[in-house]
Amino acid sequence: MKYSSQRVAYPYLLLAVALFALQIVLGLVIGAQYVWPDFLKDVLPFSQGKAIHINLLVLWLLLGMMGATYYIIPPESKREIHSTKLAMVQFWILTIAGLIDAGYLMAGFSEGRKYLEAPWPVDIMIIIGALMFLYNVGMTVLKSEKKTSIQAVLLTGLIGLSVLFVFGNVMVRNANFSIDQYWWWWIVHLWVEGTWELVVAALTAYVLMRLTGIPRGHIEKYLYLEVALVFLTGILGIGHHYYWIGTPKYWMMVGGFFSALEPVPLALMVWNTFQHLKESKTVPTNKVALNWLVIAIIGNFVGAGLMGVVHTLPIINQWTHGTQVTAGHGHMAFFGAYAAHIIAVVYFVLPEMRGVTNTFDQRSGMRSLWWMNLSMLFMSLTLMAAGVVQVYVERISGVSFMLVKNTYLTGWMIMRLVFGLTFTVGVLEFVYDFIRISKSKPMEQTLQNIVTGSFSSSGGAAATRR
Amino acid sequence: MTHGTARNIFIFGSLLMLGILVWLSIDSVKAIEKNTPPVTSKVEAGLKVWQKYNCIDCHTLIGNGAYFAPDLTKSYSKRGDAFLRAFISNPPKPMPNFQMSDEELDDLIDFLRWVDGVQTNGWPPKPLIQK
């Protein structure tokens, strides 16, 4: 860590990890309610548990992106963050906004739109926080002598997602439910299949560059092409949400065509990453971060790309729309594309911040990686399989929804809960590891360096490949 | 491909796609107004009731929502006014009893009637095997 202001990333990442753990607790409760519908139903009805589960998801991912940005912007801009004080004020505003939202949802209130259940004062607080963030990061970038592609892509993504949040929140407030849903997708779809992809693409590029020691020019070579393809396919790919909601028929053609192409940039990212790994002349010492990063890139392609494209065409989607197939895809997509990326960044940032990149114990990190990733893969496959059963029995055969859910799907839902529990094992190990690395002393590193005679920087690319 | 070319494809390609999306959206919103029944003040109030009780985080509507409880797009034509009224007033477990006022219940049912009338391009498809 070269710049002291990078330290401001820590509270963001800490809160992100805490909320992630909390999100998983809520996930276990509502997962159990699929198996035992009466489980805790008076304390936390499914609708409330679900709302908090997905609100926490969005909030911790955004906090993770912000923390990651605050960490990489100083070395990218070769200067300190414009104002660390502002960054901390922003942190507390967002923390309080999160607390208000959690209390509001726990009390059983909602604004009644999925992902956007938060009350409007919370939305305003989030917008204020986002503006402070953009100003702070923007000023840092503007003052930097040399502008980089990573800065540009990152900022485009962050500005884009903020503008969409404001615009979407204004437009959804429509008396016509179909129009409300229409604009709602401008936030939800254009976030996860557009602007968020830009943010993680930029973060990935930076972390990969640092871990592998590959020259910037090579890393940035395909960055614009990748994000160009994300937008070229993803913007009109929004059409796959406009098949059935009262919208014109042409969306079936537009949405089907463009969303079928959405896996292309994600495949390019996978290919490009493996090219970089081959090209890399150094073996990164921080294997946990590198493994999480590679898994995130593959998870993005599999979860968001493949698991999405298999039910995106109207002829298939008419059967799968609104079934557990969507839930299966949603879990793997959010985990692979976003959660895993943020965890990868955490594993890159935290040891570097503590100055222990070359010495920290990675066994715990690797264990949590396997628990979480295998569990999530199987959970998603289980849900997708349940969705296919649901399509056959409910949608095609016409058996009632509740009968299907309470009989034919129960086995799958038990399996999902089991995978939820094994996922939690990984999360607990990750939280433990986060605290452990946070507390580790850079002194150990110094001693280690003296012992081994290595004085390499803590960038992570230490050992030279034979 | 040079760095600059890729950047230009990104900038101008994205702007082009965004332009097309804006254009199609203006057209779509107009089309939605034609494809949906008129929104009366009772329908609007019903949407507020739907949102107030966070129905979408259990049910789905036009296939969008939480997949935990049935899709209600065609509930009005399938079940009828009286059934829905009785069901919501005294729901079987695990659905909570929201103790809605008569006015809220009226508005919500009017909203469900409105949703039933949305032109959904044939969704949900009729089951291939009829009971």
Interface residues (C-beta under 8 A of the other chain):
Chain A: I30 Q33 Y34 P37 D38 K41 P45 F46 S47 Q48 K50 A51 G108 S110 E111 G112 R113 K114 E117 S149 A175 N176 F177 S178 I179 D180 Q181 Y182 E220 K221 Y222 L223 Y224 L225 V227 A228 F231 L232 I235 L236 I238 H241 Y242 Y243 W244 I245 G246 T247 P248 K249 Y250 W251 M252 V254 Q318 W319 H321 G322 T323 Q324 T326 A327 R395 I396 S397 G398 V399 S400 F401 M402
Chain B: M1 H3 A6 R7 I9 F10 G13 S14 M17 L18 I20 L21 L24 S25 D27 S28 V29 A31 I32 E33 N35 T36 V39 V43 E44 L47 W50 Q51 K52 Y53 N54 C55 I56 D57 C58 T60 L61 I62 G63 N64 G65 A66 Y67 F68 A69 P70 D71 K93 P94 P96 F111 W114 V115 V118 Q119 T120 N121 G122 W123 P124 P125 P127 L128 I129 Q130 K131
